[in-house]
Amino acid sequence: MYCIAGEFLVDDHKVMPQMIAEMDKENTALSLQTLTESHLMVLGGSPLNEPIVGYASYVMNDQAQIMQVMRDYEMGHMGFLEY
């Protein structure tokens, strides 16, 4: 779960804006309680079972890949949007 705004508790763990609450894949039930008016995203999927490294809006498998994608972006290799 990603907290967009507000505050809530997931199984007694406080989650605030820009925080992620990761659920245990073995757990089939959870307790959710909002502390303030809240907006959150609930996301799901299959486990990746591989390393994950994030920086800003980049998500890759290791720091070297993050550095390479940053260089690619700075060099204009990521394409462009026409208006």
Residue frames relative to the residue before (quaternion, step in Angstrom):
aa qw qx qy qz dx dy dz
M 1.0000 0.0000 0.0000 0.0000 0.00 0.00 0.00
Y 0.1708 -0.7689 0.6101 0.0860 3.55 -1.01 0.89
C 0.3046 -0.7589 0.5525 0.1613 3.57 -0.80 1.06
I 0.2353 -0.7704 0.5821 0.1111 3.56 -0.59 1.19
A 0.7816 -0.1169 0.1216 0.6006 3.58 0.89 -0.96
G 0.7255 0.4180 -0.3137 0.4479 3.55 -1.19 0.53
E 0.3460 -0.6972 0.5782 0.2448 3.51 -1.33 -0.36
F 0.0702 0.7921 -0.6045 0.0468 3.54 -1.05 0.75
L 0.3851 -0.6888 0.5660 0.2386 3.51 -1.34 0.32
V 0.0733 -0.7429 0.6634 0.0517 3.54 -1.06 0.85
D 0.8148 -0.1543 0.0445 0.5570 3.56 -0.46 1.23
D 0.7176 -0.4820 0.2214 0.4514 3.57 0.90 1.08
H 0.5687 0.5356 -0.4075 0.4729 3.64 1.22 0.37
K 0.3611 -0.7566 0.5074 0.1994 3.57 -0.67 1.13
V 0.0928 -0.7767 0.6227 0.0179 3.56 -0.94 0.99
M 0.1052 -0.8006 0.5899 0.0054 3.55 -0.79 1.13
P 0.7508 -0.4033 0.2511 0.4588 3.63 -1.23 0.21
Q 0.8399 0.1507 -0.1933 0.4843 3.51 -1.12 0.96
M 0.5463 0.5634 -0.4254 0.4508 3.57 1.19 0.50
I 0.2743 -0.7346 0.5993 0.1613 3.54 -1.26 0.54
A 0.1655 -0.7360 0.6476 0.1073 3.54 -1.06 0.84
E 0.1739 -0.7979 0.5730 0.0692 3.55 -0.53 1.20
M 0.3102 -0.7678 0.5374 0.1595 3.53 -0.79 1.06
D 0.5025 -0.6211 0.5149 0.3107 3.53 -1.20 0.65
K 0.4402 -0.7279 0.4525 0.2676 3.59 -0.67 1.02
E 0.6314 0.5276 -0.3346 0.4593 3.59 1.23 -0.31
N 0.6239 0.5627 -0.3354 0.4262 3.58 1.18 -0.54
T 0.2191 -0.8023 0.5438 0.1124 3.59 -0.80 0.97
A 0.7646 0.2374 -0.1532 0.5793 3.60 1.26 -0.16
L 0.0202 -0.7835 0.6208 0.0157 3.54 -1.21 0.55
S 0.3703 -0.6944 0.5725 0.2302 3.52 -1.33 0.38
L 0.0466 -0.7954 0.6041 -0.0157 3.57 -0.81 1.05
Q 0.0609 0.7841 -0.6129 0.0769 3.57 -0.82 1.05
T 0.2919 -0.7503 0.5654 0.1794 3.59 -0.76 1.02
L 0.2980 -0.7498 0.5686 0.1604 3.56 -1.05 0.85
T 0.7541 0.0618 -0.0408 0.6526 3.56 1.25 -0.56
E 0.6666 -0.4140 0.3640 0.5017 3.59 -1.24 0.01
S 0.0374 -0.8434 0.5328 -0.0576 3.56 -0.60 1.15
H 0.1409 -0.7306 0.6604 0.1009 3.49 -1.31 0.55
L 0.0852 0.8101 -0.5715 0.0993 3.56 -0.73 1.05
M 0.3084 -0.7087 0.5986 0.2105 3.52 -1.29 0.41
V 0.1699 -0.7478 0.6338 0.1011 3.52 -1.02 0.87
L 0.0384 -0.8118 0.5810 -0.0451 3.54 -0.58 1.21
G 0.0077 -0.8064 0.5913 0.0014 3.54 -1.13 0.55
G 0.1886 0.7725 -0.5944 0.1198 3.52 -1.25 0.33
S 0.6610 -0.4824 0.3923 0.4202 3.50 -1.34 -0.03
P 0.5527 -0.6048 0.4467 0.3594 3.60 -1.04 0.68
L 0.4531 -0.6987 0.4855 0.2661 3.60 -1.00 0.79
N 0.1528 -0.8265 0.5209 0.1489 3.57 1.13 -0.69
E 0.6486 0.4211 -0.3530 0.5267 3.56 0.96 0.94
P 0.6349 -0.5399 0.3718 0.4090 3.61 -1.17 0.41
I 0.1140 -0.7731 0.6214 0.0567 3.56 -1.15 0.68
V 0.0213 -0.7740 0.6324 -0.0210 3.57 -0.87 1.04
G 0.0744 -0.8104 0.5807 0.0232 3.56 -0.84 0.95
Y 0.0644 0.7567 -0.6497 0.0339 3.53 -1.19 0.68
A 0.8079 -0.0542 -0.0271 0.5862 3.58 -0.62 1.17
S 0.7912 -0.2659 0.1927 0.5159 3.62 -0.68 -1.00
Y 0.5587 0.6086 -0.3867 0.4098 3.60 1.27 0.12
V 0.0084 -0.7650 0.6439 0.0009 3.56 -1.06 0.79
M 0.0942 0.7899 -0.5921 0.1286 3.56 -0.62 1.18
N 0.6463 -0.5383 0.3826 0.3823 3.59 -1.31 -0.23
D 0.8093 0.0082 -0.0179 0.5871 3.60 1.15 -0.43
Q 0.7046 -0.4818 0.3215 0.4099 3.55 -1.31 0.31
A 0.6131 0.5562 -0.3542 0.4352 3.62 1.03 -0.72
Q 0.6525 0.5005 -0.3149 0.4739 3.60 1.00 -0.77
I 0.6066 0.5424 -0.3502 0.4640 3.59 1.07 -0.72
M 0.6679 0.4966 -0.3013 0.4653 3.58 0.87 -0.95
Q 0.6576 0.5120 -0.3184 0.4516 3.62 0.95 -0.81
V 0.6785 0.4748 -0.3093 0.4675 3.61 0.86 -0.85
M 0.6082 0.5318 -0.3569 0.4690 3.61 1.11 -0.57
R 0.6413 0.5036 -0.3189 0.4832 3.60 1.02 -0.80
D 0.6376 0.5330 -0.3239 0.4520 3.59 0.96 -0.89
Y 0.6535 0.5109 -0.3111 0.4638 3.57 0.95 -0.86
E 0.6795 0.5011 -0.2894 0.4510 3.57 0.86 -1.00
M 0.7003 0.4500 -0.2629 0.4878 3.60 1.12 -0.63
G 0.5421 -0.6641 0.3794 0.3480 3.59 1.27 0.08
H 0.4460 0.7220 -0.4253 0.3146 3.57 1.24 0.39
M 0.5945 0.6013 -0.3521 0.4013 3.59 1.26 0.05
G 0.5944 -0.5664 0.3723 0.4327 3.59 1.23 0.15
F 0.2310 -0.7572 0.5917 0.1523 3.56 -1.30 -0.10
L 0.3936 -0.6904 0.5566 0.2421 3.54 -1.30 0.38
E 0.2594 -0.7383 0.6004 0.1645 3.55 -0.96 0.88
Y 0.2732 -0.7657 0.5635 0.1468 3.56 -0.98 0.85
